[in-house]
Amino acid sequence: MANLALKGGTPIRTKPFTSWPIIGDEERKLLLEVFDSGVWSFGGPKEAEFAKNFAAFTGAKEALCVANGSVSLEIALRALGVGPGDEVIVPALTWHATAWAIVQVGATPVFADISDKDWCIDPAQIRAKITPRTRAIIPVHLYAQIAEMDEILEIAKKHNLFIVEDCAHTHGSRWGDKGVGVIGNIGSFSFQQSKGMTGGEGGVLTTNDDELAYRIYGLKNCGRPWKDGRAGFGGNYRITEFQAAVLLPQLARFEKQLETKNANLKILREKLRKVPGITILEPKAKVTRQGLYGFGVRFDPEAFGNLPQDIVVSAIKAEGVPIQAPYNIVYKSGLWTPGAKLVNFGKGVSAAERLGLNSDCPVAERISYKEGLVLLHHLFLGTAADMDEIAGAFEKVQKNASELRFDALEKSVKGAARSFLKKVGIGG
Ligand SMILES: Cc1ncc(COP(=O)(O)O)c(C=O)c1O
C-alpha cells in the first residue's frame, strides 16, 4: 500500500486552506456608496482617500493610483523618459509584465540572472549587463524577498541609472526605515485579484519626487493638470472608484493580516528547515518587515529521489497543500516568445533582440524549472496547525519519493521519445 496520496495513500489534509480574497461588509458598504453617488471614476473621493492612505502606508510623498500593476510599470518608465534606443535591466525570473512594460515604451529589456540566495536580481549580473545604452534597472522584490537594494542603489548612482522597484509582490515590505517603493525613483504595486491586497484589478505608483509625480499624473490621466496647475501629457490609465472602494478596507485590514502571515511563516520556516533537501530563503538583515505574496522554497532534487519539479508539485498538491512552480523565465515563457511572430517592431529590428530571446540566465532557469516551489500568501492566514500540515506534506513527499520513481522514469522516457520523434521529423 502506497503512502503518498498521489499513489492512492491517505492525504495529509482534506479540508481547504483559507481562501482569498477575504471580503467583509465594509467592501459592500463602500461599493454601494460609490454606486449610489454616481461618481464612478475620474479621481473621485475613494481614490483620493486610498492614495493618501497608501502613501502613508509606504512612507511615500505621493501615491498615484492606476488601472493595474502592468501599466504602472509602463507609466514609471515613461515618466523617467525611458524610450526607444534605451536598455532596461530586469530579472529573468518575474511575471512577464515587468518586461512587457519595457517593450511597451520602445526600450529593450536586458535580462539579468537572479541570485541563488534570494531569487532576486543579482547585482553582479546588473554590473555585467550595463552598456552605454542602459537607462534603468527594475529590481523585482519576489517570493518574500527584497532585492539587494543598497548595492543596486550604489550601481545606479555610479552609472547614472534610474530604479523602478516592481513591488507587485511586496505590499508592506520595509527595508530599514523605508517602505519598498520609495527606495528607488518610483515604486510600482499591483492589486490584481490574487495579490496580498486586491481591488480585483488596480495598481499604484509611489514616489518621493514631485516632478515625477506630476509627470505620472499627466501620463495616467490624459494630461490633465497636476495639483500645482501644470498640464501634463498622457493617456487614460485611471483606476475606478469601485476598485478604490474595495481597496480601502483591504488596506485597513492588511497590517493585521500581514502579522498573521509572518507569524505562521516563522513557524513554517522552522519546520521546513528540518526537512532534508529543503532550503529556505532567509530574509536579509536589513528587512524590517516582510510583505508576502508567494513564499519560495528550494528543493534539492537529489534528496527528493531525483523527481522532476512537476511531479513534486503534483505529489504535494495531492497531499492537500496547494503549491506551484515559480514563474516561467520571461524569455522562455509561452506568454512571451510568441511575440516574436506577432509584434511588428519596425523595419530592420530583430524581434529576438527586442524580446531578449537569446538570453542566458542559468540560475533563474534552474530555480524556475527544476528546484523552485511557491506557496501563496493566503495559506498563511490560518493557524499554526496549517503550518504543521504544509511542512508534513513536504516531509512525506521527501521520505516517500521512491514511490514516484516509475512516474519520473515514465516521464523521462516519454520526453526522450518525443524529442527523438521531433528530431526525425515525426510529431511536434
Ligand atoms: C512581479 C509582477 N509585476 C507586475 C505584475 C502586473 O500586475 P497586474 O496583474 O496588476 O497588471 C505582476 C502581476 O501579476 C507581477 O507579479
The ligand as an ORCA input file, in Angstrom:
! r2SCAN-3c Opt
* xyz 0 1
  C       6.097     40.843    -10.440
  C       4.865     41.382    -11.091
  N       4.942     42.553    -11.750
  C       3.866     43.095    -12.341
  C       2.642     42.472    -12.315
  C       1.487     43.068    -13.055
  O       0.423     43.395    -12.254
  P      -1.082     43.380    -12.812
  O      -1.522     41.964    -12.857
  O      -1.811     44.179    -11.792
  O      -1.081     44.023    -14.142
  C       2.510     41.263    -11.633
  C       1.183     40.636    -11.556
  O       0.845     39.566    -11.561
  C       3.657     40.689    -11.019
  O       3.584     39.523    -10.382
*
